[in-house]
Amino acid sequence: MSANLDLLRRYQQLLMLSNTMLALAKQSQWDELIGHEMGYVQAVESVTLAMAGTSLPAALQTQIRPLLKQLLDNENLIKSLLVSRMDELRTMVNQGNQQKNVTSAYGRFSGNVLHPSDL
């Protein structure tokens, strides 16, 4: 029975960490989110190890099922927010490259006065 309570507690801790990470993603606090990533991975490993070779009683499965559903929902939301962030970063990089190209192109002509007949 103690092992079952420990497993349930691990799932609850994992969900709390997942909720924290989702809140950070919604607030665009990407550095903080990444800071929690290793703890989340370790918590998943802890749950996995605690479940290894164990058959869960039906009552415990009933308690864990909503936690697991919320964990999966959180992961999907976090993934969606991360994909949006990656798109933003990609756009910013592309704009930076375009600006660099424009600056480079015009920089070659700096100090020179061009007339239409020069083109």
PyRosetta script that sets phi, psi and omega in degrees:
from pyrosetta import init, pose_from_sequence

init()
pose = pose_from_sequence("MSANLDLLRRYQQLLMLSNTMLALAKQSQWDELIGHEMGYVQAVESVTLAMAGTSLPAALQTQIRPLLKQLLDNENLIKSLLVSRMDELRTMVNQGNQQKNVTSAYGRFSGNVLHPSDL")
pose.set_psi(1, -38.5)
pose.set_omega(1, 179.7)
pose.set_phi(2, -62.7)
pose.set_psi(2, -38.5)
pose.set_omega(2, 178.3)
pose.set_phi(3, -65.0)
pose.set_psi(3, -36.6)
pose.set_omega(3, 178.2)
pose.set_phi(4, -65.8)
pose.set_psi(4, -42.3)
pose.set_omega(4, 177.8)
pose.set_phi(5, -65.8)
pose.set_psi(5, -37.9)
pose.set_omega(5, 177.7)
pose.set_phi(6, -63.5)
pose.set_psi(6, -42.6)
pose.set_omega(6, 178.6)
pose.set_phi(7, -63.7)
pose.set_psi(7, -44.5)
pose.set_omega(7, 177.8)
pose.set_phi(8, -60.7)
pose.set_psi(8, -42.0)
pose.set_omega(8, 178.3)
pose.set_phi(9, -62.5)
pose.set_psi(9, -40.2)
pose.set_omega(9, 178.6)
pose.set_phi(10, -64.0)
pose.set_psi(10, -41.8)
pose.set_omega(10, 176.8)
pose.set_phi(11, -62.6)
pose.set_psi(11, -41.6)
pose.set_omega(11, 179.4)
pose.set_phi(12, -64.2)
pose.set_psi(12, -40.9)
pose.set_omega(12, 177.3)
pose.set_phi(13, -65.1)
pose.set_psi(13, -40.5)
pose.set_omega(13, 177.9)
pose.set_phi(14, -61.9)
pose.set_psi(14, -42.5)
pose.set_omega(14, 178.8)
pose.set_phi(15, -65.7)
pose.set_psi(15, -39.5)
pose.set_omega(15, 177.5)
pose.set_phi(16, -61.4)
pose.set_psi(16, -43.2)
pose.set_omega(16, 178.4)
pose.set_phi(17, -65.2)
pose.set_psi(17, -40.5)
pose.set_omega(17, 178.3)
pose.set_phi(18, -63.1)
pose.set_psi(18, -42.1)
pose.set_omega(18, 177.7)
pose.set_phi(19, -62.8)
pose.set_psi(19, -39.6)
pose.set_omega(19, 177.2)
pose.set_phi(20, -62.7)
pose.set_psi(20, -45.5)
pose.set_omega(20, -179.4)
pose.set_phi(21, -64.3)
pose.set_psi(21, -38.6)
pose.set_omega(21, 177.6)
pose.set_phi(22, -64.1)
pose.set_psi(22, -43.0)
pose.set_omega(22, 178.2)
pose.set_phi(23, -61.3)
pose.set_psi(23, -41.7)
pose.set_omega(23, 178.9)
pose.set_phi(24, -63.9)
pose.set_psi(24, -41.2)
pose.set_omega(24, 179.2)
pose.set_phi(25, -65.0)
pose.set_psi(25, -41.5)
pose.set_omega(25, 179.2)
pose.set_phi(26, -64.8)
pose.set_psi(26, -28.6)
pose.set_omega(26, 179.9)
pose.set_phi(27, -92.5)
pose.set_psi(27, 6.4)
pose.set_omega(27, -179.4)
pose.set_phi(28, 57.2)
pose.set_psi(28, 35.0)
pose.set_omega(28, 177.0)
pose.set_phi(29, -96.6)
pose.set_psi(29, 73.7)
pose.set_omega(29, -169.8)
pose.set_phi(30, -68.3)
pose.set_psi(30, -39.6)
pose.set_omega(30, 179.5)
pose.set_phi(31, -63.4)
pose.set_psi(31, -42.6)
pose.set_omega(31, 178.9)
pose.set_phi(32, -65.8)
pose.set_psi(32, -38.8)
pose.set_omega(32, 178.0)
pose.set_phi(33, -59.4)
pose.set_psi(33, -46.6)
pose.set_omega(33, 179.4)
pose.set_phi(34, -62.8)
pose.set_psi(34, -35.0)
pose.set_omega(34, 177.9)
pose.set_phi(35, -62.3)
pose.set_psi(35, -27.0)
pose.set_omega(35, 179.2)
pose.set_phi(36, -89.5)
pose.set_psi(36, -11.3)
pose.set_omega(36, -173.7)
pose.set_phi(37, -59.3)
pose.set_psi(37, -46.0)
pose.set_omega(37, -177.6)
pose.set_phi(38, -64.5)
pose.set_psi(38, -41.0)
pose.set_omega(38, 177.3)
pose.set_phi(39, -62.1)
pose.set_psi(39, -36.9)
pose.set_omega(39, 178.4)
pose.set_phi(40, -66.4)
pose.set_psi(40, -45.1)
pose.set_omega(40, 178.8)
pose.set_phi(41, -61.3)
pose.set_psi(41, -41.9)
pose.set_omega(41, 178.7)
pose.set_phi(42, -64.9)
pose.set_psi(42, -37.9)
pose.set_omega(42, 178.3)
pose.set_phi(43, -66.8)
pose.set_psi(43, -38.5)
pose.set_omega(43, 176.5)
pose.set_phi(44, -63.3)
pose.set_psi(44, -44.0)
pose.set_omega(44, 178.2)
pose.set_phi(45, -61.9)
pose.set_psi(45, -39.0)
pose.set_omega(45, 179.2)
pose.set_phi(46, -62.3)
pose.set_psi(46, -44.4)
pose.set_omega(46, 178.0)
pose.set_phi(47, -64.3)
pose.set_psi(47, -43.1)
pose.set_omega(47, -179.3)
pose.set_phi(48, -61.0)
pose.set_psi(48, -45.1)
pose.set_omega(48, 179.0)
pose.set_phi(49, -65.4)
pose.set_psi(49, -38.5)
pose.set_omega(49, -179.6)
pose.set_phi(50, -66.4)
pose.set_psi(50, -27.0)
pose.set_omega(50, -178.8)
pose.set_phi(51, -89.9)
pose.set_psi(51, -13.8)
pose.set_omega(51, -174.8)
pose.set_phi(52, -56.2)
pose.set_psi(52, 124.2)
pose.set_omega(52, 176.1)
pose.set_phi(53, 68.1)
pose.set_psi(53, 16.0)
pose.set_omega(53, -177.8)
pose.set_phi(54, -112.5)
pose.set_psi(54, 134.1)
pose.set_omega(54, 171.9)
pose.set_phi(55, -97.4)
pose.set_psi(55, 128.4)
pose.set_omega(55, -174.7)
pose.set_phi(56, -87.1)
pose.set_psi(56, 134.8)
pose.set_omega(56, 174.3)
pose.set_phi(57, -63.0)
pose.set_psi(57, 152.6)
pose.set_omega(57, -177.8)
pose.set_phi(58, -57.4)
pose.set_psi(58, -38.6)
pose.set_omega(58, -179.1)
pose.set_phi(59, -63.6)
pose.set_psi(59, -40.3)
pose.set_omega(59, 179.3)
pose.set_phi(60, -69.9)
pose.set_psi(60, -39.4)
pose.set_omega(60, 177.0)
pose.set_phi(61, -59.6)
pose.set_psi(61, -39.8)
pose.set_omega(61, 179.1)
pose.set_phi(62, -64.2)
pose.set_psi(62, -35.7)
pose.set_omega(62, 179.1)
pose.set_phi(63, -75.5)
pose.set_psi(63, -35.1)
pose.set_omega(63, -176.4)
pose.set_phi(64, -78.8)
pose.set_psi(64, -32.6)
pose.set_omega(64, -174.3)
pose.set_phi(65, -52.2)
pose.set_psi(65, -49.4)
pose.set_omega(65, 179.7)
pose.set_phi(66, -67.0)
pose.set_psi(66, -31.1)
pose.set_omega(66, 177.4)
pose.set_phi(67, -66.1)
pose.set_psi(67, -43.6)
pose.set_omega(67, -180.0)
pose.set_phi(68, -65.1)
pose.set_psi(68, -40.8)
pose.set_omega(68, 177.7)
pose.set_phi(69, -61.2)
pose.set_psi(69, -44.2)
pose.set_omega(69, 179.0)
pose.set_phi(70, -65.2)
pose.set_psi(70, -38.2)
pose.set_omega(70, 176.7)
pose.set_phi(71, -59.9)
pose.set_psi(71, -45.5)
pose.set_omega(71, -179.9)
pose.set_phi(72, -66.4)
pose.set_psi(72, -40.9)
pose.set_omega(72, 176.8)
pose.set_phi(73, -61.6)
pose.set_psi(73, -43.7)
pose.set_omega(73, 178.6)
pose.set_phi(74, -61.4)
pose.set_psi(74, -44.6)
pose.set_omega(74, -179.6)
pose.set_phi(75, -61.6)
pose.set_psi(75, -40.4)
pose.set_omega(75, 178.2)
pose.set_phi(76, -64.8)
pose.set_psi(76, -41.0)
pose.set_omega(76, 178.0)
pose.set_phi(77, -66.0)
pose.set_psi(77, -43.8)
pose.set_omega(77, 178.7)
pose.set_phi(78, -61.5)
pose.set_psi(78, -44.4)
pose.set_omega(78, 179.1)
pose.set_phi(79, -60.1)
pose.set_psi(79, -43.5)
pose.set_omega(79, 179.0)
pose.set_phi(80, -61.4)
pose.set_psi(80, -43.7)
pose.set_omega(80, 178.6)
pose.set_phi(81, -65.9)
pose.set_psi(81, -37.0)
pose.set_omega(81, 177.9)
pose.set_phi(82, -67.4)
pose.set_psi(82, -38.0)
pose.set_omega(82, 177.6)
pose.set_phi(83, -63.7)
pose.set_psi(83, -42.0)
pose.set_omega(83, 177.0)
pose.set_phi(84, -61.8)
pose.set_psi(84, -41.7)
pose.set_omega(84, 178.9)
pose.set_phi(85, -64.5)
pose.set_psi(85, -41.1)
pose.set_omega(85, 177.7)
pose.set_phi(86, -61.7)
pose.set_psi(86, -39.4)
pose.set_omega(86, 176.8)
pose.set_phi(87, -62.9)
pose.set_psi(87, -42.7)
pose.set_omega(87, 177.0)
pose.set_phi(88, -59.8)
pose.set_psi(88, -47.2)
pose.set_omega(88, -179.1)
pose.set_phi(89, -63.8)
pose.set_psi(89, -39.8)
pose.set_omega(89, 178.5)
pose.set_phi(90, -61.8)
pose.set_psi(90, -43.2)
pose.set_omega(90, 177.9)
pose.set_phi(91, -62.5)
pose.set_psi(91, -43.4)
pose.set_omega(91, 179.9)
pose.set_phi(92, -64.0)
pose.set_psi(92, -41.3)
pose.set_omega(92, 178.9)
pose.set_phi(93, -64.5)
pose.set_psi(93, -44.1)
pose.set_omega(93, 179.0)
pose.set_phi(94, -62.1)
pose.set_psi(94, -41.8)
pose.set_omega(94, 177.7)
pose.set_phi(95, -63.7)
pose.set_psi(95, -40.1)
pose.set_omega(95, 177.9)
pose.set_phi(96, -63.5)
pose.set_psi(96, -41.2)
pose.set_omega(96, 178.0)
pose.set_phi(97, -65.7)
pose.set_psi(97, -40.4)
pose.set_omega(97, 177.9)
pose.set_phi(98, -63.5)
pose.set_psi(98, -42.9)
pose.set_omega(98, 178.9)
pose.set_phi(99, -63.3)
pose.set_psi(99, -40.0)
pose.set_omega(99, 178.1)
pose.set_phi(100, -62.5)
pose.set_psi(100, -43.1)
pose.set_omega(100, 178.8)
pose.set_phi(101, -63.7)
pose.set_psi(101, -42.4)
pose.set_omega(101, 178.9)
pose.set_phi(102, -64.7)
pose.set_psi(102, -45.8)
pose.set_omega(102, 179.8)
pose.set_phi(103, -61.9)
pose.set_psi(103, -42.0)
pose.set_omega(103, 179.1)
pose.set_phi(104, -64.2)
pose.set_psi(104, -43.5)
pose.set_omega(104, -179.2)
pose.set_phi(105, -64.0)
pose.set_psi(105, -45.8)
pose.set_omega(105, -179.6)
pose.set_phi(106, -74.9)
pose.set_psi(106, -25.6)
pose.set_omega(106, 179.5)
pose.set_phi(107, -65.0)
pose.set_psi(107, -28.9)
pose.set_omega(107, 178.7)
pose.set_phi(108, -66.7)
pose.set_psi(108, -24.6)
pose.set_omega(108, -177.5)
pose.set_phi(109, -99.7)
pose.set_psi(109, 2.4)
pose.set_omega(109, -177.3)
pose.set_phi(110, -63.7)
pose.set_psi(110, 139.9)
pose.set_omega(110, -179.8)
pose.set_phi(111, 82.5)
pose.set_psi(111, -7.7)
pose.set_omega(111, 179.0)
pose.set_phi(112, -107.7)
pose.set_psi(112, 139.0)
pose.set_omega(112, 174.0)
pose.set_phi(113, -98.9)
pose.set_psi(113, 123.1)
pose.set_omega(113, -178.9)
pose.set_phi(114, -104.8)
pose.set_psi(114, 139.9)
pose.set_omega(114, 174.5)
pose.set_phi(115, -111.2)
pose.set_psi(115, 154.5)
pose.set_omega(115, 179.6)
pose.set_phi(116, -54.3)
pose.set_psi(116, -30.5)
pose.set_omega(116, 179.9)
pose.set_phi(117, -72.6)
pose.set_psi(117, -14.9)
pose.set_omega(117, 179.4)
pose.set_phi(118, -79.1)
pose.set_psi(118, -17.8)
pose.set_omega(118, -176.4)
pose.set_phi(119, -84.7)
pose.dump_pdb("model.pdb")
